């Protein structure tokens, strides 16, 4: 069973999370992408589960960067994602074992 939620809220906006066989971002194969139009996050399901969760966190940060006009460069988002992912994976078992208690709070957002 995947730890990926089906949906989540980011900055008050409802997002659908879609595991996908192939994910492309700007024409290149990617681990995930954030589609602002339609509020969709796609995560490459061909990679290990921990990489899927890392990619989800990265795409959440991408969405926050746009929603709140943070103006962070992509390299800054990469570093922030890696640091936050390590903290969550190493210190919060609920992030690892119970998706209903993870950053999503629930798996279906109404």
N, C-alpha and C positions, 0 to 999 in steps of 0.2 A: 504494500500500500504506500502510495506516495504521501509525502508530507505537504505537498503543494495544496494550498487552499483553492477552492473553486472561484471564490470572489473575495474581495477585501475593499476597504475604504482607504483612500489616500487623500489627505487634505479635504475631507468631506465629500469626495467624489467616489462613486461606485465604480470599481474596476472588475472586469472578468479576467481570471487567470486561466490561460489555455496551454496545457502541455501540447507540444507540437512535434511531429516527426522531424521536420526540417524548419529551422528558423533563419530568416534572412534579415539583415539590417544594412541598409544602404547597399544592397546587392551582394553583400558578403555573408557567408555562413556565420551564424552567431550562436551564442549560448542562450540568448534571450533578446527580446526587444520590447519597447514600450511604444504603444500606438496611442497618441494623445487623442486623435479623432476616433471616437468609439470607446475610449477608455478600456483598452485591452492590453494585457501583458502576456506575451508568449514566451514559454520556457522550453528549451530543447530537451525532450524526454529521452534522448539517446545517451545522455551523460549520466554519471552516477548521481544518486539522490543528494549528496552533500553539495555537489556542483550545481544542481538544480536550485537548491535553497540559497546558495551564494548568488546565483544569477537572479533569483527573485528579489533578494535584498538590493542588488545593484539596480534593477529596474524600478524598484520602489524609490530609491534615491534619485533616479533619473526623473521620475514623475514629480517628486518633491522639488527638485531643482527647477522644473518648468512652472509648476503651480505657484511657488513662492518667489519666483524670479531671483533665485540665489546666485545665478551667474557663475556657478562652479564649473571649472574645466573638466573634461572627461577623465583626465588623469587624477584629478582630485577626488572625483566620485569613485574611481577604482581603489584608491588608497583608503577612503572612508569605508567603502564596502568591505574590503579585506579586514580592516581593523574591527569593525562592528561584528562581522561574521565570526571572527575568532572569539570575541568576547561572548557572543551568544552561544556558540557551539561548546565552548569550554566551561561555561559557568551557569548555564540555564538549562537544566534537563528538560523543562517543559517545552522549550524551543525544539529540542531534539525528538521527544517522545510523544507529545500530545499536541497535535496541530490545533485543536480547539482552544488551547491556551497560548498559542504562539502570537505573533504580531497580528494575526488575522482576527482574533477573538472568536470569530464564527466562520463557518464555511459557506454560508449563503447570506449575502447582504441584501436587505430589503430596502 
